Amino acid sequence: MKRRVLVTGGAGFIGSHVADAFLAAGWDVAIIDNLSRGRPKHVPRGADFRQLDAGAPEARELVARGRFDVIAHLAAQVVVPVSVADPLLDAEENLLALINLLEGARDGGVRRFVFSSSGGVIYGERPPPHVETAPKLPASQYGVSKLAGEYYVACYQRLYGIEAVCLRYSNVYGPRQDPHGEAGVVAIFGQRLRDGRPITIFGDGTQTRDYVYVADVARANVLAAGAVLPVADGSPDATAINIGTGLQTTVSALGERMMDVAGVRVAVEHEPPRKGELSANALVIAKAQVVLGWRPEVELPEGLHATYAWIAGEPA
Ligand SMILES: NC(=O)c1ccc[n+]([C@@H]2O[C@H](COP(=O)([O-])OP(=O)(O)OC[C@H]3O[C@@H](n4cnc5c(N)ncnc54)[C@H](O)[C@@H]3O)[C@@H](O)[C@H]2O)c1
């Protein structure tokens, strides 16, 4: 019998690629998304889609009765400044909805819960690269809600035996990323370059990020759903696995590389650094290799080409 997965947020950027990857691996895929940011056109054919809020009683019911082997939970409020401006909304989306699904998973005897966490904001302003057990210093309310989410997922493992995997992504980029939000510098630069407009860098551009391609992140989700997990002590760090490349690229260098990829030169404008923005980030990914047999396969130039080709084909 086919294994069944529910992908929450599956009409969004990463979630739609995760759904693609599960379908390609032969899973039965159901998706819920409230379409607050997701797009119906990103929902893969072959997935059973319902427009539903992860915090709604119907979502809990679906998880409880859906006979899912795995929940891949990606639905979230993902914009850091929104979490700062409206922390209650952030907690509602990122914590209450998560607990709603975990309660459904408990009722439904779901075997495994794969939670999308963040490997940037939860480590905060400490010198990278970060290992999973590094001290946490969440840089924003979004970082706190992601870290607290990991504690909930780990708690449900301890109390009810729902196997927990918390994937801590670095900066994910690739096709279908929304350039209209505040995150996703590759998507934002790409759209500016396509339209021949200047790009804006906040700060001096020496801040670094660890850019990981979305298809690699999707593959990590499928591996996390099926891997034999080591016996965990039930702590959130034991359930956590960094997903990144370990490489740091400055935002200025990214802008240069993207101009090369797009084959255009535009002006680079600078604005003051944004509050809460990290000066550097990179993740140690040794654990992903050991536990999941995962390594990133798409290098930055190749990933940027694929991403820009997609942006160039989108309507302006
Ligand atoms: N993009 C990154 O670099 C990055 C880095 C670290 C972690 N993450 C995490 O990965 C996950 C996916 O992020 P993304 O970049 O694809 O963002 P996204 O906004 O494209 O996807 C989130 C999806 O969830 C949906 N959604 C939001 N709230 C919902 C709710 N209450 N009920 C149902 N659906 C809801 C949205 O409509 C959207 O389709 C999130 O959990 C995010 O925190 C992303």
The ligand as a Gaussian input file, in Angstrom:
#p B3LYP/6-31G(d) Opt

LIG

0 1
 N       11.926000      30.306000       2.743000
 C       12.911000      30.095000       3.627000
 O       14.064000      30.482000       3.394000
 C       12.627000      29.381000       4.922000
 C       13.681000      29.273000       5.852000
 C       13.442000      28.607000       7.053000
 C       12.222000      28.040000       7.313000
 N       11.198000      28.158000       6.405000
 C        9.909000      27.546000       6.713000
 O        9.476000      26.769000       5.613000
 C        8.036000      26.764000       5.561000
 C        7.558000      27.182000       4.180000
 O        7.992000      28.507000       3.916000
 P        7.905000      29.185000       2.474000
 O        9.118000      30.009000       2.308000
 O        7.564000      28.161000       1.485000
 O        6.700000      30.204000       2.681000
 P        5.319000      30.386000       1.857000
 O        4.652000      31.571000       2.471000
 O        5.574000      30.352000       0.413000
 O        4.533000      29.055000       2.243000
 C        3.723000      28.946000       3.381000
 C        2.385000      28.421000       2.903000
 O        1.559000      28.193000       4.055000
 C        0.272000      28.715000       3.786000
 N       -0.283000      29.051000       5.104000
 C        0.112000      30.017000       5.946000
 N       -0.607000      29.967000       7.076000
 C       -1.455000      28.927000       6.947000
 C       -2.451000      28.348000       7.767000
 N       -2.711000      28.851000       8.995000
 N       -3.153000      27.300000       7.312000
 C       -2.904000      26.783000       6.082000
 N       -1.981000      27.288000       5.255000
 C       -1.266000      28.342000       5.682000
 C        0.476000      29.900000       2.875000
 O       -0.680000      30.195000       2.085000
 C        1.628000      29.421000       2.010000
 O        1.156000      28.745000       0.860000
 C        7.575000      27.687000       6.688000
 O        7.242000      26.892000       7.810000
 C        8.804000      28.536000       6.975000
 O        8.795000      29.021000       8.296000
 C       11.370000      28.828000       5.214000

